[in-house]
Amino acid sequence: MTDPMKRLKAADPVDRVDLDAVEPVAFATLREEIIMTGTQLDTAEAGRSAATAGLARTSRRRLGRRGAIAVGLATVLAGGGVAYAAIQAFVAQDTEGVTCMTTWNDDALEGQHVDAAGPWLTGDAVADCTTMLAEAGLPPVTDPVVFQHDGHVYVAPADQAPDWIEPIDPASGPAADAAVLELRQSLGDQVDGGHGTCRTVDEAVAWAQSELDRLGLGGWTVESVDANTPDRPCSGLSAEETGKVLVAADGDPDEVYAVPELSPLVGALREASADECLTAEQMRAIADEHLASLSHHWPTTTVPDDAAECARVDLVVGGSVQVTVYGPGAAG
């Protein structure tokens, strides 16, 4: 168990006491290891075999695990759901994904009996639900309304949603900031992002600032919380609090976040990113070819960036695998 995990366990998140004694990087580390995953529920699960080792699924949304440490960590913290709820309650952050309901029931507010749920694909709640519902073999939500409750975003039929909701106006833009979504994807990216190479803390601070500049997040800051040591020569990054990127000393990401089943995918995307200037369509084809062998992954997403000369790709691993390709071309 990592040092931040020991500090979090000592804080007893189940009883929600003494949490102020745990520094933000410990919370960030927990979320890195209990990353959101989703459920496509009975419709999709009936047609799927058990997940491969290291890519375990969960029956509740946002309770996934990063790499091989996930299940053990959830057990140590008296259940991943409780531990994750404690983090959500005490660390202010943006909404992390979307829950999709073709027929509303109030159990969805507790993450139960939902049609589909998972991480943001594009930040457009209705579009992301349409994609995830299609993966589950379900139709789009009819006459959808988007609303937020307890830090989570829901899409449901307007005539069935609870009467207390305050709908989010689609005309006001996506439910989640696309630049912030890309930042968080980049920080966890295993191709050439935050988890793609070993950077010292100082190097990671400079790299994170360059990402903020690239994405136009001028109000954000980068803060290092400790220094490298012989056993932690690299760095880990997180953006849990809106407006701040935290950088902490960590082990080599190729060892910390290694999942053997994903090595061919990671290797192929690294080679394509380093050696070729590909279109978004070509990069996506490489990703989809390797993702096809996995028992579960989130739908590959293409985000248009007509200003980019070459495609770039983010690969984030948690309870499942999420690949996002950016470059010239149509969205999808």
PESULSUL-V406234 format. One record per backbone hydrogen bond with DSSP energy under -1.0 kcal/mol. NH is the residue of the N-H (numbers start at 1). CO is the residue of the C=O. E is the energy in kcal/mol with one decimal. If there is no record, write none. Layout:
nh->{NH;NH}
co->{CO;CO}
e->{E;E}
//
This chain:
nh->{6;7;8;9;10;11;12;17;21;22;26;27;28;29;30;31;32;33;34;44;45;46;47;48;55;62;66;73;74;75;76;77;78;79;83;84;85;86;87;88;89;90;91;98;99;100;101;108;109;110;111;112;115;116;117;118;128;129;130;131;132;133;134;135;136;137;138;145;147;149;152;153;154;155;156;158;160;161;165;168;172;173;175;176;181;182;183;184;185;186;187;188;190;194;195;196;204;205;206;207;208;209;210;211;212;213;214;215;217;218;220;221;223;225;229;232;234;236;238;244;245;246;247;248;250;255;256;257;262;263;266;267;268;269;270;271;272;273;274;275;276;283;284;285;286;287;288;289;290;291;292;293;294;298;301;303;305;308;311;312;314;316;318;322;324;325;326;327;332}
co->{2;3;4;5;6;7;9;12;18;19;23;23;24;25;26;27;28;29;30;40;41;42;44;45;52;37;33;69;70;71;72;73;75;74;79;80;81;82;83;84;85;86;87;118;153;116;155;105;106;107;108;107;100;100;39;98;124;125;126;127;128;129;130;131;132;134;133;156;154;152;149;97;147;99;145;143;157;157;162;146;169;170;123;123;177;178;179;180;181;182;183;184;315;186;189;193;200;201;202;203;204;205;206;207;208;209;210;211;212;216;217;243;245;247;232;229;250;248;246;241;221;238;223;236;234;252;252;253;259;260;262;263;264;265;266;267;268;269;270;271;272;279;280;281;282;283;284;285;286;287;288;290;291;321;323;325;327;305;278;326;324;322;320;316;314;301;312;303;302}
e->{-2.1;-2.2;-2.3;-2.7;-2.3;-1.1;-1.5;-1.2;-1.2;-1.7;-1.6;-1.0;-2.6;-2.5;-2.1;-2.3;-2.1;-1.4;-2.6;-1.1;-3.2;-2.1;-1.3;-1.7;-2.3;-4.3;-2.3;-2.1;-2.3;-1.9;-2.5;-2.2;-1.8;-3.1;-2.4;-3.0;-2.4;-2.2;-1.9;-2.8;-2.1;-1.5;-1.9;-2.3;-2.2;-3.4;-2.6;-1.9;-1.5;-1.8;-1.7;-2.1;-1.1;-1.4;-1.1;-1.9;-2.9;-2.3;-2.4;-1.9;-2.4;-3.1;-1.9;-1.8;-1.2;-1.4;-3.1;-2.7;-2.2;-2.8;-1.9;-1.0;-3.2;-2.4;-2.0;-2.6;-1.9;-1.3;-1.2;-3.6;-2.0;-1.7;-1.3;-1.4;-2.5;-2.4;-2.2;-2.5;-2.3;-2.9;-2.5;-1.3;-2.2;-2.6;-1.8;-1.7;-2.8;-2.3;-2.0;-2.4;-3.0;-2.1;-1.8;-1.8;-2.2;-2.3;-2.4;-2.2;-2.4;-1.3;-1.5;-2.0;-2.9;-2.6;-1.3;-1.4;-2.3;-3.0;-1.9;-2.1;-2.7;-3.1;-2.5;-2.6;-1.4;-1.9;-2.8;-2.4;-2.2;-1.4;-2.9;-2.8;-2.3;-2.3;-2.4;-2.3;-2.4;-2.2;-2.1;-2.5;-1.4;-2.4;-2.5;-1.9;-1.6;-2.1;-3.0;-2.0;-1.5;-2.5;-1.5;-1.0;-2.0;-2.9;-2.0;-3.2;-2.1;-1.7;-3.0;-2.3;-2.6;-2.6;-3.2;-2.6;-2.3;-3.3;-2.9;-1.7;-1.7}
//
